[in-house]
Amino acid sequence: MGADSNSAENAPVAATPDDVDALIDAARYGDMEDVTSLAAAGVPLDSRDDQGRTALHMAAANGHLSIVDYIISKGADVNAANAEKNTPLHWACLNGHVQVIVSSYCKDSTTSGRQLMRQ
């Protein structure tokens, strides 16, 4: 396992529902320590709950910029849509988290969030 062993694309395929809930709750409430611990333990950062939400949805919706940056840096899908077809970017916009949008999705022209905004 190399330095990128926790990236979303290299992560294990499945986690227990409790692990997924713990990750999503940690992202929702801004608990970076739990987010990084769960990722290090092998919980995929793109894990979804029963409504299709990911940790990135919850961090973006609640304005937790450092967690959004961390999850994106690990390769999470910024275009992940929940059951209602909303992406983390939608939730950041709906909740007025401009700093999340600017800092995490518009850093440079190579950021996938920037590419999303061009579509």
C-alpha positions as CSV (number, residue, x, y, z in Angstrom):
1,M,0.0,0.0,0.0
2,G,1.4,3.3,-1.1
3,A,0.7,6.9,0.0
4,D,-2.5,6.8,-2.2
5,S,-3.9,3.7,-0.6
6,N,-6.9,5.7,0.8
7,S,-7.9,7.4,-2.4
8,A,-11.5,6.9,-3.3
9,E,-10.5,5.0,-6.5
10,N,-8.2,2.6,-4.6
11,A,-10.4,2.1,-1.5
12,P,-12.1,-1.1,-0.6
13,V,-15.5,-1.6,-2.3
14,A,-17.6,-2.1,0.8
15,A,-17.9,-0.9,4.4
16,T,-20.4,-1.8,7.1
17,P,-23.4,0.5,7.3
18,D,-22.2,1.6,10.7
19,D,-18.8,2.6,9.2
20,V,-20.6,4.6,6.5
21,D,-22.9,6.3,9.0
22,A,-19.9,7.2,11.1
23,L,-18.0,8.7,8.2
24,I,-21.0,10.7,7.0
25,D,-21.8,11.9,10.5
26,A,-18.1,12.9,11.0
27,A,-18.2,14.9,7.8
28,R,-21.6,16.5,8.7
29,Y,-20.3,17.7,12.1
30,G,-16.9,18.8,11.0
31,D,-14.9,16.1,12.8
32,M,-11.7,15.9,10.7
33,E,-10.1,13.5,13.1
34,D,-12.8,10.9,12.7
35,V,-13.0,11.4,8.9
36,T,-9.2,10.8,8.6
37,S,-9.3,7.8,11.0
38,L,-12.2,6.1,9.2
39,A,-10.4,6.7,5.8
40,A,-7.2,5.2,7.2
41,A,-9.2,2.2,8.5
42,G,-10.3,1.6,4.9
43,V,-13.8,3.1,4.8
44,P,-14.2,4.4,1.2
45,L,-14.7,8.2,1.1
46,D,-17.2,7.7,-1.7
47,S,-19.4,5.4,0.5
48,R,-23.1,6.3,0.3
49,D,-25.9,6.1,2.9
50,D,-29.4,4.9,2.1
51,Q,-30.3,8.2,0.5
52,G,-27.2,8.2,-1.7
53,R,-25.4,10.9,0.3
54,T,-21.6,10.8,0.6
55,A,-19.3,12.4,3.2
56,L,-18.6,15.1,0.6
57,H,-22.3,16.0,0.4
58,M,-22.4,16.5,4.1
59,A,-19.2,18.4,4.5
60,A,-20.1,20.7,1.6
61,A,-23.7,21.2,2.8
62,N,-22.4,22.3,6.3
63,G,-19.4,24.4,5.1
64,H,-16.6,22.2,6.5
65,L,-14.0,23.5,4.1
66,S,-11.0,21.5,5.5
67,I,-13.0,18.2,5.2
68,V,-14.2,19.1,1.7
69,D,-10.6,19.7,0.7
70,Y,-9.4,16.5,2.3
71,I,-12.0,14.3,0.7
72,I,-11.5,15.9,-2.8
73,S,-7.7,15.5,-2.4
74,K,-8.2,11.7,-1.8
75,G,-10.0,11.4,-5.1
76,A,-13.7,11.4,-4.1
77,D,-16.2,11.9,-6.9
78,V,-17.2,15.6,-6.8
79,N,-20.0,14.8,-9.2
80,A,-21.6,12.1,-7.0
81,A,-25.4,12.6,-7.0
82,N,-27.6,11.5,-4.2
83,A,-31.0,9.8,-4.7
84,E,-32.5,13.2,-5.5
85,K,-29.8,13.9,-8.1
86,N,-28.1,16.6,-6.0
87,T,-24.3,16.8,-5.9
88,P,-22.1,18.2,-3.1
89,L,-21.8,21.4,-5.2
90,H,-25.6,21.8,-5.2
91,W,-25.7,21.5,-1.4
92,A,-22.9,24.0,-0.9
93,C,-24.7,26.5,-3.1
94,L,-28.1,25.9,-1.5
95,N,-26.7,26.5,1.9
96,G,-24.7,29.6,0.9
97,H,-21.2,28.1,1.5
98,V,-19.5,30.3,-1.0
99,Q,-16.0,29.6,0.5
100,V,-16.5,25.9,-0.1
101,I,-17.4,26.6,-3.7
102,V,-14.6,29.0,-4.4
103,S,-11.8,27.2,-2.5
104,S,-12.6,23.6,-3.3
105,Y,-14.3,23.7,-6.6
106,C,-12.7,26.6,-8.4
107,K,-9.0,26.3,-7.3
108,D,-7.6,25.9,-10.9
109,S,-8.6,24.7,-14.3
110,T,-7.6,21.1,-13.6
111,T,-9.9,20.7,-10.7
112,S,-12.8,18.4,-11.6
113,G,-15.2,20.7,-9.8
114,R,-14.1,23.5,-12.2
115,Q,-14.8,21.1,-15.1
116,L,-18.2,20.4,-13.6
117,M,-19.0,24.1,-13.6
118,R,-18.2,24.4,-17.3
119,Q,-20.7,21.7,-18.2
